Amino acid sequence: MIRTISLITLFLFSYSFTPGDSAAQSNDSKILLPDPGVVSYTFRHQFEEDVPGTLDMIREMGFTNIEFSNLFGKSPAEMRDLLDERGLICTSYGVSYDRLVNETSAVAEEAKNLGASFIRVAWIPHDAPFDIEDTRRAIEDFEMAGKILSEHDLKFNYHNHGYEFRPYGDGTLFDYMVQNSNPEYVNFEMDTFWVAQPGHDPVELLKKYPDRFNLVHLKDLRKGIEYDYTGRAPAEYDVPLGEGQVDFEGLLRAAQNSGIEYFYIEDETDDVVTRVPRSREYIMSIRK
């Protein structure tokens, strides 16, 4: 608990922000994204030490919406109580591929207890390189699980991770996945970093499939890096929003005519306490 409290203190002294400022910004109709959410993985180290204190810090930063992929020792009901006490919500719940396929109903129950409306998976198990057989297997599994989740009034989204952009046919394996999956049961969470890292443009991808993305991870990629299809990257490739190569203004404008419901800021570095407020400030500075 000591470390998390010290981080909260650092945040309060290093970044000038009050809840009143957030309310004023949120009421400004010219802001394209007035209320971005955040990914729990961003604060994984803080959560591991102090769950309530980390939730307090997140709320102090101005966030109200969290996508969870780890409950850090809490049950869904316990986490929901902690969220409710702070005026926070969970809209998306991330689980492993294995749990999605083999524990679909249990995952649905956990998501409902958290208050989430989306279930997402961020990694397809495979032996590199990811290939068409991996893609076809994933589509089959996603449609099966997505159908069950739909019966619980939940939506399934697959989060891209870079390796799906390997060329295939006239496009990529990601194109194949989108074009050969049933949108009634399978849709997508765009991770902007993992679209850009294999050399693609998140704005153009959103324009190509505007109705297939429900969720977005807002994460920037350092300029000048070497592109690849591994789905792996060093932490230093991750830079605060607006300091890398992703066109976030173009993305938010394209999103106005898309199926996207929620955006979440994600940062995988160790300096999230100072970087995340900068990213939030940047993304909320983009206006119509």
GIGIQUI-V813130 format. One record per residue. SS is DSSP state (a for helix, b for strand, c for the rest). BURIAL is + if it has 9 or more other C-alpha atoms within 8 Angstrom, else -. Layout:
# GIGIQUI-V813130
ss & burial
SS & BURIAL
SS & BURIAL
This chain:
# GIGIQUI-V813130
ss & burial
c & -
a & -
a & -
a & +
a & +
a & -
a & +
a & +
a & -
a & +
a & +
a & +
a & -
a & -
c & -
c & -
c & -
c & -
a & -
a & -
a & -
a & +
a & -
a & -
a & +
a & +
c & -
c & -
c & -
c & -
b & +
c & +
c & +
c & +
c & -
c & +
b & +
b & +
b & +
a & +
a & +
a & +
a & +
a & -
a & -
a & +
a & +
a & -
a & +
c & +
a & +
a & -
a & +
a & +
a & +
a & +
a & +
a & +
a & +
a & +
c & -
c & +
c & +
c & +
b & +
b & +
b & +
b & +
c & +
c & -
c & +
c & -
c & -
c & -
c & -
a & +
a & +
a & -
a & +
a & +
a & -
a & +
a & +
a & +
a & -
a & +
c & -
c & +
b & +
b & +
b & +
b & +
b & +
b & +
c & +
c & +
a & +
a & -
a & +
a & +
a & +
a & -
c & +
a & +
a & -
a & -
a & +
a & +
a & -
a & +
a & +
a & +
a & +
a & +
c & +
c & +
c & +
b & +
b & +
b & +
b & +
c & +
c & +
c & -
c & -
c & -
c & -
c & -
c & -
c & +
c & -
a & -
a & -
a & +
a & +
a & +
a & -
a & +
a & +
a & -
a & +
a & +
a & +
a & +
a & +
a & +
a & +
a & +
a & +
a & +
c & -
c & -
c & -
c & +
b & +
b & +
b & +
b & +
b & +
c & +
c & +
c & +
a & +
a & +
a & +
c & +
b & -
b & +
c & -
c & -
b & -
b & +
a & +
a & +
a & +
a & +
a & +
a & +
a & -
c & -
c & +
c & -
c & -
c & -
c & +
c & +
b & +
b & +
b & +
b & +
b & +
a & +
a & +
a & +
a & +
a & +
c & +
c & +
c & -
c & -
c & +
a & +
a & +
a & -
a & +
a & +
a & -
a & -
c & -
c & +
c & -
c & +
b & +
b & +
b & +
b & +
b & +
b & +
c & +
b & +
b & +
c & +
c & -
c & -
c & -
c & -
c & -
c & +
c & +
c & -
c & +
c & -
c & -
c & -
a & -
a & -
a & +
b & +
b & +
c & +
c & +
c & +
c & -
c & +
c & +
c & +
c & +
a & -
a & -
a & -
a & +
a & +
a & +
a & +
a & +
c & -
c & -
c & +
c & +
c & +
c & -
b & +
b & +
b & +
b & +
c & +
c & +
c & +
c & +
c & -
c & -
a & +
a & +
a & +
a & +
a & +
a & +
a & +
a & +
a & +
a & -
a & +
a & +
c & +
c & -
c & +
b & -
c & -
